[in-house]
């Protein structure tokens, strides 16, 4: 069982929290990525709450907003309502796997996707976990992102 309770919903790009949209646009501008969001296929928001309280008696909350286009994956991570951190990658430079199919899932149960490859502004390969809740939106996103990554490499 995961240490997190997650809920994922499909949400129009323009309905993401304003602080997240601003952070995404700033990331795109800083890295000269152009109009990569024009062809958004799907955007989701996953709210995660840590089930166990921390040392200081607070539960950690994390909101991840994820945007998928035919060529890009962009995600913003906002922990405990702090300023979001935005990451992005061209799909052609990624492998994406259902987390349940990774070797880590046996040791640390959870649900989501494992993203590996070269992220924007990184010279070396990196890895990221994007947690997803159960339900229709999470399943749909997982299916679409896996197919879109394969299609980007054709």
N, C-alpha and C positions, 0 to 999 in steps of 0.2 A: 504494500500500500504506500502511496506517495505521502510525502511530508507536507504536501500542498493541496489545497482545495482550489480547483480551477473552474472558471466558466468562460466560455468563448462564444462571442456573438459576431455575426456578420454586420458590418456597419459601413455606410457610404463614406468614402474618403473625406468628404467635406463635413461629416458629422463627428469625426475624431475630435478629441479635446483640442481646444485652440493652442494650448502650450505644446502639444505633440505636433500639430500641423506646422506651427512656427519652427520647431526644432528640425522637422523633416526638410522644410524649405531652406533653412539655414545650411543644413548638411549638403543639400543638392547644390546650393550656390557656392559654398566653400570648396567643393570638389569639382565644380564646372560640369555637372552631370547633364545639364540641359533639361528638356521637358520630359523626363522619364516617367512622370505620373500620368501623362496624357492618355495612355491606353490601359488604365488600371483594370485588371481582370476581377480582382476581389480584394477587399480589405476587411480585416477582422480586429477585434480587440479581445484580449484575454486578461481577465482579472484573476490574480492568484493571491491567496491568503495562506500564510504559513500556519499549519495546524498547531505546532508547539510554540509556546511563548519563548522569546529570547531570554538571555541572561537578565535583562532589565525589565522583564515582564511584559514586553510588547510583542505583538505579532507583526511580522514583516508583511507588507503588501507590495505587490509588483503588478504593474499594468504594462502589457506589451501590445503595441499596435503594429500590425503587420500589413504591408501593402505588396501585392503581387502584380507585376505587369508581364507581358510576353518576354521581356528581356531582363527584368530586374526584380530583386527581392529587397525590400526596405523594411527595417523594423526599428521601433523606438521603444526603449526600456525605461520605465519610470518607477523607481523604487521609493516607497514611502512618501509619495507626492513631491519628490525632489525634481530638479530639472531633468528632462529626458535625455538619454544618450541614444544617438541614432547610428545604426550600422546599415550598410548596403553592400550588394554584390551583384555583378552580372551573372545571370543564370548559367551562361556558358562556362563560367569558372567554378561552378559549384557541383557538389553531389549532395543530394538531400535524401534522407532515409527516415522512415517511420521509426521513432525512438524505440518502440516495442520490439523491433527487429535487431537492435544493437546489443552488443555484449554487456553494455552498462545497465540495460533494463533489468537484467537478472539480479544485479547487485543493488541498484537504486531504482525501484519501480516508479514509473511516472508515465505521462502520456504527452506526446508532442512530436516534433521533428528534430533531427540532428542535421545541422548544416555544416558542411566542410568545404573548404576551398579558399580562394583568394578574395578577401573583402576589399572594398574601396579603400584606397590609401594605405594598403598593406603590401609589403613586398613578399611576405611569407604566407603560407597557408595557415588558416585558423579554423577553429571549430566553435560552433555555438549551438546551444539547445534553446529551442523556442517551445515553451510549454503550451499545451492546448487542453482545454477541458473536454468533457464528453459531449455528445450531442451532435446535431445535424451540421451546424456551422463548422465545427472542428473537423468532422469527417469530410465534409465538402472541400474545405481548404486543403486538407492533407492530400486528398485525391487530385485536386487541381494543381497544387504546387509540384507534386511528383511528376505529373504528366507534362506540365509546362517546362520543367527543367529538361526532361527528355527531348521535348520538341525543340528547345533552344539549341540543342547540340546537333540537330540534323542539318 
